């Protein structure tokens, strides 16, 4: 189920409190320097991945749909934008 923003059992992680580019990459790079660029590339690929199709329709701009899925997955994982 989705995370409840005002839950008494946990706090919600706010996306604006942390940035992969600023904090995450640097931290991973400090301990695993060979992994940080690979993760960075993986995140970019996942975010931008598209076959430009939706159902039986071709040449569709799926950016808004992919963004909605990206934000929903974050929300389900307790990350609030």
Residue pairs with C-beta under 8 A, 6 or more apart in sequence:
2 75
2 76
3 10
3 12
3 75
3 76
3 77
3 78
3 80
5 12
5 80
10 78
12 78
12 79
12 80
13 78
13 79
13 80
14 79
14 80
14 81
15 74
15 79
15 80
15 81
16 81
18 24
20 40
20 43
25 36
25 39
25 40
28 35
28 36
28 39
29 36
47 66
47 70
49 66
50 62
50 63
50 66
52 58
52 59
52 60
52 61
52 62
53 59
53 60
53 62
54 60
54 62
54 65
71 81
74 80
74 81
75 81
